[in-house]
Amino acid sequence: MPQMSPLLWFFLFFNMMLVLIYTSIIIYFIIFVSELSFKNKSTKIKLNKFNNKW
């Protein structure tokens, strides 16, 4: 059974870290965008209620 070289182990580990970093960045970006859109919707709803009162 051939042993894997340390360089190959490092390459695999590096790829795993890159994938984790990219997925976390994408998830945080999605959460950030959804929060922004939610805040915009809530402010619009508040403005509409304010206009309706007047």
C-alpha atoms as a printed R data frame, in Angstrom:
   type eleno elety resid chain resno       x      y      z
1  ATOM     1    CA   MET     A     1   0.000  0.000  0.000
2  ATOM     2    CA   PRO     A     2   1.687  3.232 -1.112
3  ATOM     3    CA   GLN     A     3   1.918  6.055  1.368
4  ATOM     4    CA   MET     A     4   0.700  9.498  0.426
5  ATOM     5    CA   SER     A     5   3.352 12.179  0.232
6  ATOM     6    CA   PRO     A     6   3.181 15.112  2.711
7  ATOM     7    CA   LEU     A     7   2.754 17.499 -0.181
8  ATOM     8    CA   LEU     A     8  -0.389 15.684 -1.280
9  ATOM     9    CA   TRP     A     9  -1.748 15.758  2.289
10 ATOM    10    CA   PHE     A    10  -1.051 19.472  2.461
11 ATOM    11    CA   PHE     A    11  -2.758 19.993 -0.903
12 ATOM    12    CA   LEU     A    12  -5.871 18.131  0.260
13 ATOM    13    CA   PHE     A    13  -5.947 20.040  3.527
14 ATOM    14    CA   PHE     A    14  -5.501 23.348  1.688
15 ATOM    15    CA   ASN     A    15  -8.368 22.515 -0.657
16 ATOM    16    CA   MET     A    16 -10.611 21.651  2.274
17 ATOM    17    CA   MET     A    17  -9.780 24.938  3.968
18 ATOM    18    CA   LEU     A    18 -10.449 26.894  0.781
19 ATOM    19    CA   VAL     A    19 -13.804 25.191  0.305
20 ATOM    20    CA   LEU     A    20 -14.789 25.909  3.919
21 ATOM    21    CA   ILE     A    21 -13.740 29.544  3.621
22 ATOM    22    CA   TYR     A    22 -15.633 30.036  0.362
23 ATOM    23    CA   THR     A    23 -18.796 28.403  1.684
24 ATOM    24    CA   SER     A    24 -18.689 30.501  4.849
25 ATOM    25    CA   ILE     A    25 -18.204 33.670  2.797
26 ATOM    26    CA   ILE     A    26 -21.142 32.758  0.571
27 ATOM    27    CA   ILE     A    27 -23.359 31.983  3.579
28 ATOM    28    CA   TYR     A    28 -22.443 35.234  5.308
29 ATOM    29    CA   PHE     A    29 -23.057 37.155  2.080
30 ATOM    30    CA   ILE     A    30 -26.498 35.574  1.681
31 ATOM    31    CA   ILE     A    31 -27.373 36.381  5.309
32 ATOM    32    CA   PHE     A    32 -26.132 39.960  4.867
33 ATOM    33    CA   VAL     A    33 -28.174 40.506  1.692
34 ATOM    34    CA   SER     A    34 -31.309 38.975  3.190
35 ATOM    35    CA   GLU     A    35 -30.955 41.165  6.300
36 ATOM    36    CA   LEU     A    36 -30.555 44.246  4.121
37 ATOM    37    CA   SER     A    37 -33.646 43.405  2.080
38 ATOM    38    CA   PHE     A    38 -35.586 42.619  5.269
39 ATOM    39    CA   LYS     A    39 -34.593 45.969  6.795
40 ATOM    40    CA   ASN     A    40 -35.652 47.751  3.626
41 ATOM    41    CA   LYS     A    41 -39.014 45.967  3.690
42 ATOM    42    CA   SER     A    42 -39.565 46.805  7.352
43 ATOM    43    CA   THR     A    43 -38.725 50.474  6.801
44 ATOM    44    CA   LYS     A    44 -41.110 50.567  3.835
45 ATOM    45    CA   ILE     A    45 -43.857 49.009  5.962
46 ATOM    46    CA   LYS     A    46 -43.220 51.562  8.712
47 ATOM    47    CA   LEU     A    47 -43.354 54.380  6.171
48 ATOM    48    CA   ASN     A    48 -46.625 53.050  4.778
49 ATOM    49    CA   LYS     A    49 -48.164 52.869  8.246
50 ATOM    50    CA   PHE     A    50 -46.961 56.381  8.964
51 ATOM    51    CA   ASN     A    51 -48.488 57.641  5.710
52 ATOM    52    CA   ASN     A    52 -51.745 55.847  6.460
53 ATOM    53    CA   LYS     A    53 -51.978 57.558  9.856
54 ATOM    54    CA   TRP     A    54 -51.684 60.923  8.202
